[in-house]
Amino acid sequence: MAFDIHQKVFDRDGMILEKKASQYQDQLMQLFEQSPEGRALRDEGVEGGWANMLIDFGMHYLSVTPPKMAPRDLREILFELFPRKVSAPADEAPEIIRELQAFWQFLQREFHLENAAACLNALDEKTARKLKKEMGDPANFGIAKSFVTMGMQRGFDMSSEEGLNEWMAIYNAEIAAGAGPRIPLPGERNENAQQFRDRLQPGTARGKQKKTRKRK
């Protein structure tokens, strides 16, 4: 049976149907990975994974699947959700845009989506520069991403449970001893928040999993 990209993954009240949404996401990603666009990305050495997160964030945070995604939705995911929730080096921004360009080219060719051209127009060099800036700004980080990023900078393997637990124990001990700033709440603007964000300098993560992306 051919994949129906317009199939419904939300109920009448707009709530996501998790099983259907998961199947939708998996099937669409399989098609993309097997497509000429997906193979070209692998030939270029692009690791992939961002198109998958785009679909996931679109469904879970904005209640849209690719056929219903507008450029404003794309920008919200790129400039608000990715910087706040995904732990990845800001230098990956051009690679992210390259992958998403390939993904929307695939959607345009394979499914003739009417919104594909507009979304492709939104994925230009200017977008890549802005994404790099937003992903490198600690003020945009959510609490979980701030915790992971700081642990990476301190040299902990944040891709393993052991590394996470080691860093959590040290962080809690330092906070209890008053030896360092606590992780600020989103939007918090005070001396503690500034001290914490000053420590999270873009591109200085030294963890063992530099290319690991964590969704938080």
Disulfide bonds with the S-S distance in Angstrom:
none
